[in-house]
Amino acid sequence: MLLIDPSQSLRRDPAPWRPPAGRELLQLLRGERRNRPVIDPNLAGGLRAWLEDGLFEVLDRGRTAPLILDKATVARCGTSLNRAEGISTELLRGALVAALFRQQVTLGPSATPMVDALAALEADPGSSGLVAAIDALDPVALNQLSTEVNRHGSNLAERWPTIPGGWLPRTAVPLRARLAGGSVVLVGRADLLLGGPATTHASRCLVQVRSSPLHPLHREELHFLALLETLRSGAAPFQIATYSTLSGELEVEPVTDELLGRTVEATIATVAAHREDAPR
């Protein structure tokens, strides 16, 4: 006969999930130093040579203007190249929350999230189209957008820690790589880059912020930014992370040679898809 301790037979519900915050969140971004890989001085050059060789085979020679690829285009293998996209409320929310995140990292929590985020966009000449779209919203839509942005601001203030200055936090870091003699330009921007220049071991963590629940495509887009940072700095980040200001989810992924290789192949495939879709 199997005897069961009655106390062990009672159903226990698992503890509810809670998003990482404060020191726990910092530790996840910092990672374990002993797990950081040794820098391969030939990696960035090898990836660039791989890209150059692949692009030589698939590039449209009749094209006059540079082909500019961003993270969304490569993650979707070129499907967004020829698609006209309007300025949705989701896009506006994402831009406002990204601005709010930059302020959170550099200045601390905001007492008036929507006001401060909108002021940041108004101060950026490149965001004039977004500001115009916000100004054109009807009062109901504007109030809903403000409510959402204020909610994200509260989440950031509650969960996001103060980043030590020794981690050298930089926000909105532009990433760019010119390939094939300037015929292809890879562009992106890291919401947050942590860590100083690499010496013997990988030292940087690249973070992207989302105002929506996390999606598998977000991971593919982050891989593209990891490739760009590797080409730009000559050393791969030791890890990349995606953070949702809505749910508090944090996905952390180590950067491996295999990850970067798959992203090189996806980038070449995107250029090839664009050539096949081009009008003849």
C-alpha positions as CSV (number, residue, x, y, z in Angstrom):
1,M,0.0,0.0,0.0
2,L,1.3,3.5,-0.9
3,L,0.9,5.9,2.0
4,I,0.5,9.6,1.1
5,D,1.0,12.4,3.5
6,P,-2.4,14.2,3.6
7,S,-0.6,17.5,3.7
8,Q,1.1,16.7,0.5
9,S,-2.1,15.6,-1.3
10,L,-3.7,19.0,-1.0
11,R,-3.7,21.0,-4.2
12,R,-1.5,24.0,-4.1
13,D,-1.8,26.7,-6.7
14,P,1.6,27.9,-8.0
15,A,2.6,31.4,-6.9
16,P,1.4,34.0,-9.3
17,W,4.0,35.3,-11.8
18,R,5.3,38.7,-11.1
19,P,7.5,40.8,-13.4
20,P,11.1,41.3,-12.5
21,A,11.8,44.7,-10.9
22,G,14.5,46.6,-9.1
23,R,17.7,44.6,-8.3
24,E,16.3,41.4,-9.8
25,L,15.8,43.2,-13.1
26,L,19.3,44.6,-12.9
27,Q,20.8,41.2,-12.2
28,L,19.1,39.7,-15.3
29,L,20.5,42.5,-17.5
30,R,24.0,42.2,-16.0
31,G,24.1,38.4,-16.3
32,E,26.9,36.3,-14.9
33,R,30.3,37.6,-15.7
34,R,31.8,34.1,-15.8
35,N,29.4,33.3,-18.7
36,R,30.5,36.1,-21.0
37,P,32.3,34.8,-24.0
38,V,35.9,35.6,-25.1
39,I,36.0,38.1,-27.9
40,D,36.8,36.6,-31.3
41,P,38.7,39.4,-33.1
42,N,37.9,37.9,-36.5
43,L,34.1,37.5,-36.0
44,A,32.9,41.0,-37.1
45,G,35.2,40.9,-40.2
46,G,34.0,37.4,-41.1
47,L,30.4,38.4,-40.8
48,R,30.9,41.4,-43.0
49,A,32.7,39.4,-45.6
50,W,29.9,36.8,-45.6
51,L,27.4,39.6,-46.1
52,E,29.4,41.2,-48.9
53,D,29.8,37.8,-50.7
54,G,26.1,37.0,-50.4
55,L,25.0,40.5,-51.5
56,F,27.2,40.3,-54.6
57,E,25.1,37.3,-55.7
58,V,21.6,38.7,-55.1
59,L,21.9,42.5,-55.4
60,D,19.9,44.2,-58.1
61,R,22.6,45.8,-60.3
62,G,20.1,48.1,-61.9
63,R,19.2,49.9,-58.7
64,T,20.4,53.4,-58.3
65,A,19.3,54.4,-54.8
66,P,20.7,52.6,-51.8
67,L,18.6,49.8,-50.4
68,I,17.9,50.6,-46.7
69,L,17.0,47.7,-44.5
70,D,15.8,48.0,-40.9
71,K,15.0,45.4,-38.3
72,A,11.3,45.0,-39.2
73,T,12.1,44.5,-42.9
74,V,14.6,41.8,-42.2
75,A,12.5,40.1,-39.6
76,R,9.7,39.8,-42.1
77,C,12.1,38.9,-45.0
78,G,11.3,42.0,-47.0
79,T,7.5,42.0,-46.8
80,S,7.5,45.5,-45.4
81,L,9.7,47.0,-48.1
82,N,6.9,47.8,-50.5
83,R,4.0,48.2,-48.0
84,A,2.7,51.6,-47.3
85,E,2.1,51.8,-43.5
86,G,0.1,54.6,-41.9
87,I,0.8,56.0,-38.5
88,S,-1.3,53.9,-36.2
89,T,-2.2,54.6,-32.6
90,E,0.0,51.6,-31.7
91,L,2.9,53.3,-33.4
92,L,2.2,56.5,-31.6
93,R,2.0,54.7,-28.3
94,G,5.3,52.9,-29.0
95,A,7.1,56.2,-29.8
96,L,5.8,57.9,-26.7
97,V,6.7,55.0,-24.4
98,A,10.2,54.8,-26.0
99,A,10.7,58.5,-25.3
100,L,9.4,58.0,-21.7
101,F,11.8,55.0,-21.3
102,R,14.8,57.2,-22.3
103,Q,13.8,59.8,-19.7
104,Q,13.4,57.1,-17.1
105,V,16.9,55.8,-17.7
106,T,18.6,59.2,-17.8
107,L,16.4,61.4,-15.5
108,G,14.3,59.0,-13.4
109,P,10.6,58.4,-13.1
110,S,8.1,60.9,-14.6
111,A,5.3,62.4,-12.6
112,T,3.5,63.4,-15.8
113,P,4.3,60.6,-18.3
114,M,2.2,61.7,-21.3
115,V,3.2,65.4,-21.0
116,D,6.9,64.5,-20.7
117,A,6.9,61.9,-23.5
118,L,5.1,64.3,-25.9
119,A,7.5,67.1,-25.0
120,A,10.4,64.8,-25.9
121,L,8.9,64.0,-29.3
122,E,8.2,67.7,-29.9
123,A,11.9,68.4,-29.3
124,D,13.0,65.8,-31.9
125,P,12.9,67.2,-35.5
126,G,12.7,63.6,-36.8
127,S,9.4,63.0,-34.9
128,S,7.5,65.9,-36.4
129,G,5.2,63.5,-38.3
130,L,4.4,61.6,-35.1
131,V,3.6,64.9,-33.3
132,A,1.3,66.0,-36.1
133,A,-0.5,62.7,-36.0
134,I,-1.0,63.0,-32.2
135,D,-2.3,66.6,-32.7
136,A,-4.8,65.3,-35.3
137,L,-6.4,62.8,-32.9
138,D,-9.9,63.5,-31.8
139,P,-10.4,64.1,-28.0
140,V,-11.6,60.5,-27.3
141,A,-8.6,58.9,-29.0
142,L,-6.2,61.4,-27.5
143,N,-7.6,60.7,-24.0
144,Q,-7.3,56.9,-24.6
145,L,-3.7,57.3,-25.8
146,S,-2.8,59.5,-22.8
147,T,-4.3,56.9,-20.4
148,E,-2.2,54.1,-22.0
149,V,1.0,56.1,-21.9
150,N,0.4,57.1,-18.2
151,R,-0.1,53.4,-17.4
152,H,3.2,52.5,-19.0
153,G,4.9,55.3,-17.1
154,S,3.6,54.0,-13.8
155,N,4.8,50.5,-14.7
156,L,8.3,51.9,-15.5
157,A,8.4,53.9,-12.3
158,E,7.4,50.9,-10.3
159,R,9.6,48.3,-11.9
160,W,12.6,49.8,-13.7
161,P,15.7,50.4,-11.5
162,T,18.2,53.1,-11.5
163,I,21.1,51.9,-13.6
164,P,24.6,52.3,-12.1
165,G,26.7,54.9,-13.9
166,G,29.5,52.4,-14.2
167,W,27.4,50.4,-16.6
168,L,27.6,53.4,-19.0
169,P,23.9,53.3,-20.0
170,R,23.2,54.9,-23.4
171,T,19.8,55.4,-24.9
172,A,18.6,55.7,-28.5
173,V,22.0,54.5,-29.9
174,P,22.1,54.7,-33.7
175,L,23.4,51.6,-35.4
176,R,24.4,51.6,-39.1
177,A,26.4,49.5,-41.5
178,R,27.2,50.3,-45.2
179,L,27.6,47.3,-47.5
180,A,28.3,46.6,-51.1
181,G,29.9,49.9,-51.7
182,G,26.9,51.7,-50.1
183,S,24.3,49.9,-52.2
184,V,22.9,48.4,-49.1
185,V,22.6,50.2,-45.8
186,L,21.5,48.4,-42.6
187,V,20.0,50.8,-40.0
188,G,18.7,50.5,-36.5
189,R,18.6,52.0,-33.1
190,A,19.2,50.4,-29.7
191,D,16.8,51.7,-27.0
192,L,19.4,50.9,-24.4
193,L,23.0,49.8,-24.6
194,L,24.8,48.8,-21.4
195,G,28.6,48.3,-20.8
196,G,31.8,49.7,-22.0
197,P,34.1,48.8,-24.9
198,A,35.0,45.1,-25.0
199,T,38.6,44.1,-24.3
200,T,39.1,40.4,-23.8
201,H,35.5,39.4,-23.1
202,A,32.1,40.6,-24.4
203,S,30.9,43.4,-22.3
204,R,27.7,44.9,-23.7
205,C,24.0,44.2,-23.3
206,L,21.6,45.5,-25.9
207,V,18.0,46.2,-24.7
208,Q,14.9,46.9,-26.8
209,V,11.7,48.2,-25.2
210,R,8.2,47.2,-26.4
211,S,4.9,48.8,-25.3
212,S,3.0,45.6,-26.4
213,P,3.1,42.0,-25.3
214,L,6.3,40.3,-26.5
215,H,6.0,38.5,-29.9
216,P,8.4,36.1,-31.7
217,L,9.1,38.7,-34.4
218,H,10.5,41.0,-31.7
219,R,13.2,38.4,-31.1
220,E,14.1,38.4,-34.8
221,E,14.3,42.1,-34.9
222,L,16.6,42.1,-31.9
223,H,18.9,39.6,-33.6
224,F,19.2,42.1,-36.5
225,L,20.3,44.8,-34.0
226,A,22.8,42.4,-32.4
227,L,24.3,41.9,-35.9
228,L,24.5,45.6,-36.5
229,E,26.2,46.3,-33.1
230,T,28.7,43.5,-33.9
231,L,29.5,45.1,-37.3
232,R,29.7,48.6,-35.8
233,S,31.8,48.0,-32.7
234,G,33.8,44.9,-33.8
235,A,32.5,42.8,-30.9
236,A,29.2,41.0,-30.3
237,P,27.1,41.9,-27.3
238,F,27.2,39.1,-24.7
239,Q,23.4,39.2,-24.5
240,I,20.3,40.9,-25.9
241,A,17.0,41.6,-24.1
242,T,13.5,42.6,-24.9
243,Y,11.4,44.3,-22.3
244,S,7.6,44.9,-22.3
245,T,6.6,48.1,-20.5
246,L,3.0,46.7,-20.6
247,S,3.5,43.3,-18.9
248,G,6.9,43.6,-17.4
249,E,8.1,40.6,-19.4
250,L,11.8,40.4,-20.0
251,E,13.3,38.0,-22.5
252,V,17.1,37.6,-22.3
253,E,19.1,35.7,-24.9
254,P,22.8,35.1,-25.2
255,V,24.4,36.2,-28.5
256,T,26.1,33.3,-30.3
257,D,27.9,32.8,-33.5
258,E,24.9,30.7,-34.7
259,L,22.5,33.5,-34.0
260,L,24.5,36.0,-35.9
261,G,25.0,33.6,-38.8
262,R,21.2,33.1,-39.1
263,T,20.8,36.8,-39.2
264,V,23.3,37.2,-41.9
265,E,21.4,34.7,-44.0
266,A,18.1,36.4,-43.2
267,T,19.6,39.8,-44.4
268,I,20.8,38.3,-47.6
269,A,17.4,36.6,-48.2
270,T,15.7,39.9,-47.6
271,V,17.7,41.6,-50.4
272,A,17.1,38.6,-52.7
273,A,13.3,38.8,-52.0
274,H,13.3,42.5,-52.8
275,R,15.0,41.9,-56.1
276,E,12.4,39.2,-57.0
277,D,9.6,41.6,-56.0
278,A,10.9,44.6,-57.9
279,P,8.8,45.7,-60.9
280,R,10.2,44.7,-64.3
